[in-house]
Structures are given as C-alpha cells and as structure tokens.
Amino acid sequence: MPSPGALAGTGLTALRRRPLLAVLLLMVLVFQLTTGSFLDTGNLRGIATDAATLAVVAVPLALLVISGYLDLSVGSTLALGGLVAGWLAASQQQSPVVAVLGALAAGAAVGAVNGVLCCYLGLSAFIVTLGMLTAVRGLAQQLFPLPLSGFGSGFAWLGGSRIAGIDAPVLIAVLVLVTGALFLALTPAGRHVFAIGVNREAAHLSGIDVRRTPFTLFVATGVAAALAGAIKASVLDSVVAGTSGAGFELTVLTAVLLGGVALTGGSGSVFGVLLGVLFLGCLQNGLTLLNVPTFWQQMAQGTALVAGAALACFGPRQTR
C-alpha cells in the first residue's frame, strides 16, 4: 500500500501536470466560502446540466483541433439543430426521435460542407468555418424567422428527464466524454488524430488517410452541435434563430484551450477538456451567485480564453 508521502507526491505531480485542476479546486473553495451555497446539491446539479451541452460539443471539437483543424461554426449549427428539432416536434407533430434525428442530419450537413472545403479542397479551416458561422445563422433566420416554442411533453423528455437519478443531458455528456476518451486511447484512428496534428505530411507518408479522418471529425462536430441545440431547445421549450447559440463557439473553444488542447494540433486529452468545461461552468455559476454584472462575467470568460491559449502553448503536452 502506498505511503501517505507517496500519495502526496503523486497528487502534487498530477497538479503540476494539470494546473487547471488546482485552479478549479481553489475557485470552488472560494465560491463556497463567499456564497455558502455553491456546493449545495441543487446548485451542483444545475452546473452539471448547464455544462452538459458544452461538453457534448467540446469533445469532438477538441479531437478536431488535435488533428490540426478548427470549427468556428458550432454556435450557428447549434441554433440550426435546435430550430430543426423544434420545428419537427411542434409544427410537423413528429415524434421526439424523428425531431432529434432531423437535427442531427442538419448538423451532419453543415459538418460535411466544412469537411469537404477544408479537408479535400484544402481551404483554410479558420476562414471556411468563420464564413459558415455567418452563413448558417443567416440560413436559420431565413427558414425560421419567428421564434419556435411549445414542443410538447414528449420532446421535453430529452432535456428534462432523469435516468437512474441522472439528468438526461448530463448522461448524454458522460457518454460523449467516455466515447471520446476511449476513441483516443484505444483505437488506431485515435492515434491517427494525433499523428495528423503533429505532422500531416509524415502521417500521409505513413499510410494514414489525412483527409478522411478530419472530415469525419468535422461531421461529428456538426452532429454534436446540433444535438446540443436540440437539448437546449428541449430544456427551454423555445428557440430563437437570431440569438440561440450566439457566442457559443468562443465558449466551447475556451473550454478546449483551457483543457490543454494545443491550437496548433497534436496535443490534448479528453480529461483536460472535462476540466475546461467544469471550470467555465463553475466560473459562470459562481459569478452569478455573487450577482456579478454580465459585462464582468464576459471579461472573465475572455480572460479565461487568453489563459487557455497560454496553457496550451506553455503547459505540458498531453497525448491521451
């Protein structure tokens, strides 16, 4: 059995490798001492539910960034997915399953367009997805100019039900996190993601399909964003084309960078992304409990984005 000294040494090593973990623990302690209610069960459940949609998108986006690409259109894709799901559930009286599948199809279409332009035609992922951010938002507003609401109790199950005592969005997020971690750690395709991000030419010479793998990740990111949109629409029972998911792309990118994923590709881990998601969720919730004005919360998130970029650049490189 390891001695207390050995366990302490292991813990310190883990904190040095994951500096965000130490910051997260300190932040939780401060918020608990200042609010007295931060660690209440109801508040923690709220943090988990709010962070679930962020985690669903952050995992595939992290894999995409590790492979050397980027998707800035996830906020607009989230809006489109929520609108399509809500429209099918309310206006077309479709079952919740059909509504969610429709949203996933819309997200896959956006991801496929991004993937073809970036992976097969060689266009800049930053420019392409920045353009798609605006184009998809415009498409959503054209197709659904009016807010949608009243999706029915069946569709509300996606965001409001509990399975084995766990909220459905949280359970979905856990499944995505576990799947992403197993994919990176145990599959050849996961190793290919790192290889492509480190050196695309060398990966190609090694026999790796350097276009199909990131293309698949673009599609997966689009599907995840649309699923997150459907979950949000279910939770809120409404969705607005012009505002749903606005700024979400920066929030999810902040979580990814805070988690230690290098923007240049080739480095990152799903556990780090989880820490980034939890950090942002706890930060926003704690500031809200303290009645901090919205503009200060936005400044805090912007500072976190810069800090995440610094951690990804100067911190220890993670490959699992």
Stockholm file with secondary structure:
# STOCKHOLM 1.0

chainA/1-320         MPSPGALAGTGLTALRRRPLLAVLLLMVLVFQLTTGSFLDTGNLRGIATDAATLAVVAVPLALLVISGYLDLSVGSTLALGGLVAGWLAASQQQSPVVAVLGALAAGAAVGAVNGVLCCYLGLSAFIVTLGMLTAVRGLAQQLFPLPLSGFGSGFAWLGGSRIAGIDAPVLIAVLVLVTGALFLALTPAGRHVFAIGVNREAAHLSGIDVRRTPFTLFVATGVAAALAGAIKASVLDSVVAGTSGAGFELTVLTAVLLGGVALTGGSGSVFGVLLGVLFLGCLQNGLTLLNVPTFWQQMAQGTALVAGAALACFGPRQTR
#=GR chainA/1-320 SS CCCHHHHHHHHHHHHHHCHHHHHHHHHHHHHHHHHSCTTSHHHHHHHHHHHHHHHHHHHHHHHHHHTTCCCCCHHHHHHHHHHHHHHHHHTSCCCHHHHHHHHHHHHHHHHHHHHIIIIISCCCHHHHHHHHHHHHHHHHHHHCCSCEECCCHHHHHHHHCEETTEEHHHHHHHHHHHHHHHHHHHCHHHHHHHHHHHCHHHHHHTTCCTTHHHHHHHHHHHHHHHHHHHHHHHHHTEECTTTTTTTHHHHHHHHHHHTTCCTTSSCCCHHHHHHHHHHHHHHHHHHHHTTCCHHHHHHHHHHHHHHHHHHHHHSCCCCC
#=GC SS_cons         CCCHHHHHHHHHHHHHHCHHHHHHHHHHHHHHHHHSCTTSHHHHHHHHHHHHHHHHHHHHHHHHHHTTCCCCCHHHHHHHHHHHHHHHHHTSCCCHHHHHHHHHHHHHHHHHHHHIIIIISCCCHHHHHHHHHHHHHHHHHHHCCSCEECCCHHHHHHHHCEETTEEHHHHHHHHHHHHHHHHHHHCHHHHHHHHHHHCHHHHHHTTCCTTHHHHHHHHHHHHHHHHHHHHHHHHHTEECTTTTTTTHHHHHHHHHHHTTCCTTSSCCCHHHHHHHHHHHHHHHHHHHHTTCCHHHHHHHHHHHHHHHHHHHHHSCCCCC
//
